[in-house]
Amino acid sequence: MLARGFSRYLYTKLERYMYRPGFGGYLLAGLLLPFSLLYTLAAVLKRAFSTPKEMGIPIISIGNLTLGGSGKTPLTIALASPVKHSAIVLRGYKRHSKGMRIVSHWGKITCNVQESGDEAMLYAKMLPNALVIVSEDRIRGILKAKELGAKAVFLDDGFGKASIKKFDILIRPTPPPPLPFCLPSGPYREPFWAYRYADIVIEEGKDFVRKVHVENPTSAMVLVTAIANPERLNPFLPTNLVASYTFPDHYMYTKKELSILLERHQATSLLVTHKDAVKLEGLDLPLSLLELTLSVSPSLHNSITTYLHQYSAQTAKN
C-alpha cells in the first residue's frame, strides 16, 4: 500500500512538472536541457534512418507527440467504428502479460483486463465487431491481424513507428504544453517540428468534440480516475462531487482502497470513466459513469475513407 501511495505521489508531481510547472519546474527544465538535446538527436536520427515498410494492409495510426492523454482512445473508437473488418493493434501499456495477445477475436473477449491492459479491454468492449490485439512488436500484431482476416488496422499511438508505412493522424494538444522540449525537459517524445511528418494534424474543438454525460448519477459521488492529464475532465464534472482522487495512468485499483474512499466520504457511488470502469467489473462497488462520446468532423471521416479507397485502388493496380 505504501509503495502504491508513493507511486501515486510521484506520478502527480511528474504531471504537474510537465503540464503546470512553477518556477522550480522551469528551473529544472533548464538544468535538464542537455539531456533533452541528446534525446532529441536520438529521436531525429531514428526517424531519419527508418524506411517505412509496406505491410500489405491499410494502416491508420492515431497518435500524439507528447506524453499524456489527448483523446487517442475515444478518437480511435470513433474512427474505427464505421470501418468493417477492422483491427486495433496497440502495445497494451501496463498490462500484466508479455508478448502478443488477442484480446478480442471479432467480439469474443479472450483474456481478462490484467492480461490485456485497460485500453485494450476498453476497445474490446466498445468495438464488438473488431479484432483487438496487444503486442509490444507492432509489426507482429499487424501481421496477426492480417492473418485473422482484418481488412484495415488502426494503430493506437503508432506515430513513432516510422518503420511501418501508414496513414498518420496526429492530435495536437490544446493548449500546447508550456515546456516545448523533448524529454526530460518537457513532455515531447519527438521534437515539435515532427508534426510535418503527419498526414493530418487535428485538434480537439476543431476536428472532434467531446460530449459527456453522467450515467447512474447519485447524490454523493467520489471521482476516482486513472487517466493521463485528468484535469481535462474538469469541464464535464457534476457539481455534487464530495471528493476527487486521481491515480497514475493505467493504475489497477483494489477493492479495499476504493471501499475506504467510499466510507471516508460517506459517498453513494464512485464516478469513473469508461477506461476506469473496465477495471472495476466484478468488484461489486456502486458506480456512476462519465459517458464520453466523440463527435468527429465529416472531413476527418472522409480523409480515412479516401485513404482506404486509394490504398485499395493502388493494390489492385499492382
Contacts in CASP RR format, 6 or more apart in sequence:
PFRMAT RR
TARGET T0000
AUTHOR 0000-0000-0000
METHOD contacts of the structure
MODEL  1
MLARGFSRYLYTKLERYMYRPGFGGYLLAGLLLPFSLLYTLAAVLKRAFS
TPKEMGIPIISIGNLTLGGSGKTPLTIALASPVKHSAIVLRGYKRHSKGM
RIVSHWGKITCNVQESGDEAMLYAKMLPNALVIVSEDRIRGILKAKELGA
KAVFLDDGFGKASIKKFDILIRPTPPPPLPFCLPSGPYREPFWAYRYADI
VIEEGKDFVRKVHVENPTSAMVLVTAIANPERLNPFLPTNLVASYTFPDH
YMYTKKELSILLERHQATSLLVTHKDAVKLEGLDLPLSLLELTLSVSPSL
HNSITTYLHQYSAQTAKN
1 257 0 8 1.000
4 257 0 8 1.000
7 248 0 8 1.000
8 247 0 8 1.000
8 248 0 8 1.000
8 251 0 8 1.000
11 247 0 8 1.000
11 248 0 8 1.000
11 249 0 8 1.000
12 246 0 8 1.000
15 228 0 8 1.000
15 229 0 8 1.000
17 25 0 8 1.000
17 28 0 8 1.000
17 29 0 8 1.000
18 67 0 8 1.000
18 177 0 8 1.000
18 179 0 8 1.000
18 186 0 8 1.000
18 187 0 8 1.000
19 177 0 8 1.000
19 178 0 8 1.000
19 187 0 8 1.000
19 229 0 8 1.000
19 231 0 8 1.000
20 178 0 8 1.000
21 28 0 8 1.000
21 29 0 8 1.000
21 178 0 8 1.000
21 179 0 8 1.000
26 179 0 8 1.000
29 179 0 8 1.000
29 181 0 8 1.000
29 185 0 8 1.000
29 186 0 8 1.000
30 185 0 8 1.000
32 184 0 8 1.000
32 185 0 8 1.000
33 181 0 8 1.000
33 185 0 8 1.000
35 184 0 8 1.000
35 185 0 8 1.000
36 181 0 8 1.000
36 182 0 8 1.000
36 183 0 8 1.000
36 184 0 8 1.000
36 185 0 8 1.000
36 186 0 8 1.000
39 182 0 8 1.000
39 183 0 8 1.000
39 184 0 8 1.000
40 181 0 8 1.000
40 182 0 8 1.000
40 191 0 8 1.000
43 182 0 8 1.000
43 189 0 8 1.000
43 190 0 8 1.000
43 191 0 8 1.000
43 194 0 8 1.000
44 190 0 8 1.000
44 191 0 8 1.000
46 162 0 8 1.000
47 160 0 8 1.000
47 162 0 8 1.000
47 190 0 8 1.000
47 194 0 8 1.000
47 197 0 8 1.000
50 162 0 8 1.000
50 163 0 8 1.000
51 163 0 8 1.000
52 162 0 8 1.000
52 163 0 8 1.000
52 164 0 8 1.000
52 165 0 8 1.000
52 166 0 8 1.000
53 139 0 8 1.000
53 163 0 8 1.000
53 164 0 8 1.000
53 165 0 8 1.000
54 165 0 8 1.000
55 139 0 8 1.000
55 142 0 8 1.000
55 143 0 8 1.000
55 146 0 8 1.000
55 153 0 8 1.000
55 164 0 8 1.000
55 165 0 8 1.000
56 146 0 8 1.000
56 315 0 8 1.000
57 142 0 8 1.000
57 145 0 8 1.000
57 146 0 8 1.000
57 150 0 8 1.000
57 151 0 8 1.000
57 152 0 8 1.000
57 153 0 8 1.000
58 151 0 8 1.000
58 152 0 8 1.000
58 153 0 8 1.000
58 167 0 8 1.000
58 307 0 8 1.000
58 308 0 8 1.000
58 311 0 8 1.000
58 312 0 8 1.000
59 142 0 8 1.000
59 152 0 8 1.000
59 153 0 8 1.000
59 154 0 8 1.000
59 155 0 8 1.000
59 164 0 8 1.000
59 165 0 8 1.000
59 166 0 8 1.000
59 167 0 8 1.000
60 79 0 8 1.000
60 152 0 8 1.000
60 153 0 8 1.000
60 154 0 8 1.000
60 155 0 8 1.000
60 166 0 8 1.000
60 167 0 8 1.000
60 169 0 8 1.000
60 304 0 8 1.000
60 307 0 8 1.000
61 154 0 8 1.000
61 155 0 8 1.000
61 157 0 8 1.000
61 158 0 8 1.000
61 159 0 8 1.000
61 161 0 8 1.000
61 164 0 8 1.000
61 166 0 8 1.000
61 167 0 8 1.000
61 168 0 8 1.000
61 169 0 8 1.000
62 72 0 8 1.000
62 75 0 8 1.000
62 76 0 8 1.000
62 79 0 8 1.000
62 154 0 8 1.000
62 155 0 8 1.000
62 156 0 8 1.000
62 157 0 8 1.000
62 158 0 8 1.000
62 169 0 8 1.000
62 171 0 8 1.000
63 70 0 8 1.000
63 72 0 8 1.000
63 156 0 8 1.000
63 157 0 8 1.000
63 158 0 8 1.000
63 159 0 8 1.000
63 168 0 8 1.000
63 169 0 8 1.000
63 170 0 8 1.000
63 171 0 8 1.000
64 70 0 8 1.000
64 72 0 8 1.000
64 157 0 8 1.000
64 159 0 8 1.000
64 170 0 8 1.000
64 171 0 8 1.000
64 172 0 8 1.000
64 173 0 8 1.000
65 159 0 8 1.000
65 170 0 8 1.000
65 172 0 8 1.000
65 188 0 8 1.000
65 189 0 8 1.000
65 190 0 8 1.000
65 192 0 8 1.000
65 194 0 8 1.000
65 195 0 8 1.000
66 173 0 8 1.000
66 177 0 8 1.000
66 187 0 8 1.000
66 188 0 8 1.000
66 189 0 8 1.000
67 183 0 8 1.000
67 187 0 8 1.000
67 189 0 8 1.000
67 228 0 8 1.000
68 187 0 8 1.000
68 228 0 8 1.000
68 229 0 8 1.000
68 249 0 8 1.000
69 227 0 8 1.000
69 228 0 8 1.000
69 229 0 8 1.000
69 232 0 8 1.000
69 249 0 8 1.000
70 171 0 8 1.000
70 173 0 8 1.000
70 204 0 8 1.000
70 229 0 8 1.000
71 171 0 8 1.000
71 204 0 8 1.000
72 156 0 8 1.000
72 157 0 8 1.000
72 171 0 8 1.000
73 119 0 8 1.000
73 122 0 8 1.000
73 123 0 8 1.000
73 156 0 8 1.000
73 275 0 8 1.000
74 210 0 8 1.000
74 292 0 8 1.000
74 293 0 8 1.000
74 294 0 8 1.000
75 171 0 8 1.000
75 208 0 8 1.000
75 294 0 8 1.000
75 296 0 8 1.000
76 88 0 8 1.000
76 123 0 8 1.000
76 154 0 8 1.000
76 156 0 8 1.000
77 122 0 8 1.000
77 123 0 8 1.000
77 126 0 8 1.000
77 127 0 8 1.000
77 294 0 8 1.000
78 208 0 8 1.000
78 293 0 8 1.000
78 294 0 8 1.000
78 296 0 8 1.000
79 154 0 8 1.000
79 169 0 8 1.000
79 296 0 8 1.000
79 300 0 8 1.000
79 301 0 8 1.000
79 304 0 8 1.000
80 86 0 8 1.000
80 88 0 8 1.000
80 127 0 8 1.000
80 130 0 8 1.000
80 154 0 8 1.000
81 127 0 8 1.000
82 301 0 8 1.000
83 152 0 8 1.000
83 154 0 8 1.000
83 304 0 8 1.000
83 308 0 8 1.000
84 129 0 8 1.000
84 151 0 8 1.000
85 149 0 8 1.000
85 150 0 8 1.000
85 151 0 8 1.000
85 152 0 8 1.000
86 127 0 8 1.000
86 130 0 8 1.000
86 131 0 8 1.000
86 150 0 8 1.000
86 151 0 8 1.000
86 152 0 8 1.000
86 153 0 8 1.000
86 154 0 8 1.000
87 130 0 8 1.000
87 131 0 8 1.000
87 132 0 8 1.000
87 133 0 8 1.000
87 145 0 8 1.000
87 148 0 8 1.000
87 150 0 8 1.000
87 152 0 8 1.000
87 153 0 8 1.000
87 154 0 8 1.000
88 120 0 8 1.000
88 123 0 8 1.000
88 127 0 8 1.000
88 130 0 8 1.000
88 131 0 8 1.000
88 132 0 8 1.000
88 133 0 8 1.000
88 153 0 8 1.000
88 154 0 8 1.000
88 156 0 8 1.000
89 133 0 8 1.000
89 134 0 8 1.000
89 135 0 8 1.000
89 138 0 8 1.000
89 141 0 8 1.000
89 142 0 8 1.000
89 145 0 8 1.000
89 153 0 8 1.000
89 154 0 8 1.000
89 155 0 8 1.000
89 156 0 8 1.000
90 119 0 8 1.000
90 120 0 8 1.000
90 123 0 8 1.000
90 132 0 8 1.000
90 133 0 8 1.000
90 134 0 8 1.000
90 155 0 8 1.000
90 156 0 8 1.000
90 157 0 8 1.000
91 134 0 8 1.000
91 135 0 8 1.000
91 136 0 8 1.000
91 138 0 8 1.000
91 156 0 8 1.000
91 157 0 8 1.000
92 116 0 8 1.000
92 117 0 8 1.000
92 119 0 8 1.000
92 120 0 8 1.000
92 134 0 8 1.000
93 117 0 8 1.000
93 119 0 8 1.000
93 250 0 8 1.000
94 117 0 8 1.000
94 118 0 8 1.000
94 249 0 8 1.000
94 250 0 8 1.000
94 252 0 8 1.000
95 101 0 8 1.000
95 114 0 8 1.000
95 115 0 8 1.000
95 116 0 8 1.000
95 117 0 8 1.000
95 120 0 8 1.000
95 134 0 8 1.000
96 114 0 8 1.000
96 115 0 8 1.000
96 117 0 8 1.000
97 111 0 8 1.000
97 114 0 8 1.000
97 115 0 8 1.000
97 116 0 8 1.000
97 134 0 8 1.000
98 136 0 8 1.000
99 134 0 8 1.000
99 135 0 8 1.000
99 136 0 8 1.000
99 137 0 8 1.000
100 133 0 8 1.000
100 134 0 8 1.000
100 135 0 8 1.000
100 137 0 8 1.000
100 140 0 8 1.000
100 141 0 8 1.000
100 144 0 8 1.000
101 110 0 8 1.000
101 111 0 8 1.000
101 115 0 8 1.000
101 116 0 8 1.000
101 133 0 8 1.000
101 134 0 8 1.000
101 135 0 8 1.000
102 110 0 8 1.000
102 111 0 8 1.000
102 131 0 8 1.000
102 132 0 8 1.000
102 133 0 8 1.000
102 144 0 8 1.000
102 148 0 8 1.000
103 109 0 8 1.000
103 110 0 8 1.000
103 111 0 8 1.000
103 115 0 8 1.000
103 116 0 8 1.000
103 120 0 8 1.000
103 121 0 8 1.000
103 123 0 8 1.000
103 124 0 8 1.000
103 132 0 8 1.000
103 133 0 8 1.000
103 134 0 8 1.000
104 110 0 8 1.000
104 123 0 8 1.000
104 124 0 8 1.000
104 127 0 8 1.000
104 128 0 8 1.000
104 130 0 8 1.000
104 131 0 8 1.000
104 132 0 8 1.000
105 131 0 8 1.000
105 148 0 8 1.000
106 129 0 8 1.000
106 130 0 8 1.000
106 131 0 8 1.000
107 124 0 8 1.000
107 128 0 8 1.000
107 129 0 8 1.000
107 130 0 8 1.000
109 121 0 8 1.000
109 124 0 8 1.000
109 125 0 8 1.000
113 121 0 8 1.000
113 278 0 8 1.000
113 279 0 8 1.000
113 281 0 8 1.000
114 252 0 8 1.000
116 124 0 8 1.000
116 132 0 8 1.000
116 134 0 8 1.000
117 134 0 8 1.000
117 250 0 8 1.000
118 226 0 8 1.000
118 250 0 8 1.000
118 275 0 8 1.000
118 276 0 8 1.000
118 278 0 8 1.000
118 279 0 8 1.000
119 156 0 8 1.000
119 250 0 8 1.000
119 275 0 8 1.000
120 132 0 8 1.000
120 134 0 8 1.000
121 278 0 8 1.000
121 279 0 8 1.000
122 274 0 8 1.000
122 275 0 8 1.000
122 278 0 8 1.000
123 130 0 8 1.000
123 132 0 8 1.000
123 156 0 8 1.000
124 132 0 8 1.000
125 274 0 8 1.000
125 278 0 8 1.000
126 274 0 8 1.000
131 145 0 8 1.000
131 148 0 8 1.000
131 149 0 8 1.000
131 150 0 8 1.000
133 141 0 8 1.000
133 144 0 8 1.000
133 145 0 8 1.000
135 141 0 8 1.000
135 144 0 8 1.000
138 155 0 8 1.000
138 158 0 8 1.000
138 161 0 8 1.000
138 164 0 8 1.000
139 163 0 8 1.000
139 164 0 8 1.000
142 153 0 8 1.000
142 155 0 8 1.000
142 164 0 8 1.000
145 153 0 8 1.000
146 153 0 8 1.000
152 308 0 8 1.000
155 161 0 8 1.000
155 164 0 8 1.000
155 166 0 8 1.000
158 164 0 8 1.000
158 166 0 8 1.000
158 168 0 8 1.000
159 168 0 8 1.000
159 170 0 8 1.000
159 190 0 8 1.000
159 194 0 8 1.000
159 198 0 8 1.000
160 189 0 8 1.000
160 190 0 8 1.000
162 197 0 8 1.000
167 199 0 8 1.000
167 304 0 8 1.000
167 307 0 8 1.000
168 197 0 8 1.000
168 198 0 8 1.000
168 199 0 8 1.000
168 200 0 8 1.000
169 198 0 8 1.000
169 199 0 8 1.000
169 200 0 8 1.000
169 202 0 8 1.000
169 300 0 8 1.000
170 195 0 8 1.000
170 198 0 8 1.000
170 200 0 8 1.000
170 201 0 8 1.000
170 202 0 8 1.000
171 201 0 8 1.000
171 202 0 8 1.000
171 203 0 8 1.000
171 204 0 8 1.000
172 195 0 8 1.000
172 201 0 8 1.000
172 202 0 8 1.000
172 203 0 8 1.000
174 203 0 8 1.000
174 204 0 8 1.000
174 205 0 8 1.000
177 186 0 8 1.000
177 187 0 8 1.000
177 188 0 8 1.000
179 185 0 8 1.000
179 186 0 8 1.000
179 187 0 8 1.000
180 186 0 8 1.000
180 188 0 8 1.000
180 192 0 8 1.000
181 188 0 8 1.000
182 188 0 8 1.000
182 189 0 8 1.000
182 190 0 8 1.000
182 191 0 8 1.000
183 189 0 8 1.000
195 201 0 8 1.000
199 303 0 8 1.000
199 307 0 8 1.000
200 300 0 8 1.000
200 303 0 8 1.000
202 208 0 8 1.000
202 300 0 8 1.000
204 210 0 8 1.000
206 297 0 8 1.000
207 296 0 8 1.000
207 297 0 8 1.000
207 299 0 8 1.000
207 300 0 8 1.000
208 294 0 8 1.000
208 295 0 8 1.000
208 296 0 8 1.000
208 297 0 8 1.000
208 300 0 8 1.000
209 294 0 8 1.000
209 295 0 8 1.000
210 236 0 8 1.000
210 292 0 8 1.000
210 293 0 8 1.000
210 294 0 8 1.000
210 295 0 8 1.000
211 292 0 8 1.000
211 293 0 8 1.000
211 294 0 8 1.000
211 295 0 8 1.000
212 236 0 8 1.000
212 290 0 8 1.000
212 291 0 8 1.000
212 292 0 8 1.000
212 293 0 8 1.000
213 291 0 8 1.000
214 238 0 8 1.000
214 271 0 8 1.000
214 288 0 8 1.000
214 289 0 8 1.000
214 290 0 8 1.000
214 291 0 8 1.000
215 288 0 8 1.000
215 289 0 8 1.000
215 291 0 8 1.000
216 269 0 8 1.000
216 287 0 8 1.000
216 288 0 8 1.000
216 289 0 8 1.000
217 238 0 8 1.000
217 240 0 8 1.000
217 269 0 8 1.000
217 288 0 8 1.000
218 268 0 8 1.000
218 269 0 8 1.000
218 286 0 8 1.000
218 288 0 8 1.000
219 240 0 8 1.000
219 268 0 8 1.000
220 240 0 8 1.000
220 242 0 8 1.000
220 265 0 8 1.000
220 266 0 8 1.000
220 267 0 8 1.000
220 268 0 8 1.000
220 269 0 8 1.000
221 238 0 8 1.000
221 240 0 8 1.000
221 241 0 8 1.000
221 242 0 8 1.000
221 267 0 8 1.000
221 268 0 8 1.000
221 269 0 8 1.000
221 270 0 8 1.000
221 271 0 8 1.000
221 288 0 8 1.000
222 241 0 8 1.000
222 242 0 8 1.000
222 243 0 8 1.000
222 244 0 8 1.000
222 245 0 8 1.000
222 261 0 8 1.000
222 262 0 8 1.000
222 265 0 8 1.000
222 267 0 8 1.000
222 269 0 8 1.000
222 270 0 8 1.000
222 271 0 8 1.000
223 233 0 8 1.000
223 237 0 8 1.000
223 241 0 8 1.000
223 243 0 8 1.000
223 244 0 8 1.000
223 245 0 8 1.000
223 270 0 8 1.000
223 271 0 8 1.000
223 272 0 8 1.000
224 245 0 8 1.000
224 247 0 8 1.000
224 253 0 8 1.000
224 258 0 8 1.000
224 261 0 8 1.000
224 270 0 8 1.000
224 271 0 8 1.000
224 272 0 8 1.000
224 276 0 8 1.000
225 233 0 8 1.000
225 245 0 8 1.000
225 246 0 8 1.000
225 247 0 8 1.000
225 272 0 8 1.000
225 273 0 8 1.000
225 276 0 8 1.000
226 246 0 8 1.000
226 247 0 8 1.000
226 248 0 8 1.000
226 249 0 8 1.000
226 250 0 8 1.000
226 251 0 8 1.000
226 253 0 8 1.000
226 275 0 8 1.000
226 276 0 8 1.000
226 279 0 8 1.000
227 233 0 8 1.000
227 249 0 8 1.000
227 273 0 8 1.000
227 275 0 8 1.000
227 276 0 8 1.000
228 249 0 8 1.000
230 246 0 8 1.000
233 273 0 8 1.000
233 290 0 8 1.000
236 290 0 8 1.000
237 244 0 8 1.000
237 271 0 8 1.000
237 290 0 8 1.000
238 271 0 8 1.000
241 271 0 8 1.000
242 265 0 8 1.000
242 266 0 8 1.000
242 267 0 8 1.000
243 261 0 8 1.000
243 264 0 8 1.000
243 265 0 8 1.000
243 267 0 8 1.000
245 261 0 8 1.000
247 253 0 8 1.000
252 279 0 8 1.000
253 276 0 8 1.000
253 279 0 8 1.000
253 280 0 8 1.000
253 283 0 8 1.000
255 283 0 8 1.000
255 284 0 8 1.000
255 285 0 8 1.000
258 270 0 8 1.000
258 280 0 8 1.000
258 283 0 8 1.000
258 285 0 8 1.000
259 285 0 8 1.000
261 267 0 8 1.000
261 270 0 8 1.000
262 270 0 8 1.000
262 285 0 8 1.000
262 286 0 8 1.000
268 286 0 8 1.000
269 286 0 8 1.000
269 287 0 8 1.000
269 288 0 8 1.000
270 280 0 8 1.000
270 285 0 8 1.000
270 286 0 8 1.000
270 287 0 8 1.000
270 288 0 8 1.000
271 287 0 8 1.000
271 288 0 8 1.000
271 289 0 8 1.000
271 290 0 8 1.000
272 280 0 8 1.000
272 287 0 8 1.000
272 288 0 8 1.000
272 289 0 8 1.000
272 290 0 8 1.000
273 289 0 8 1.000
273 290 0 8 1.000
273 292 0 8 1.000
274 289 0 8 1.000
274 290 0 8 1.000
274 291 0 8 1.000
274 292 0 8 1.000
277 287 0 8 1.000
277 289 0 8 1.000
280 287 0 8 1.000
END
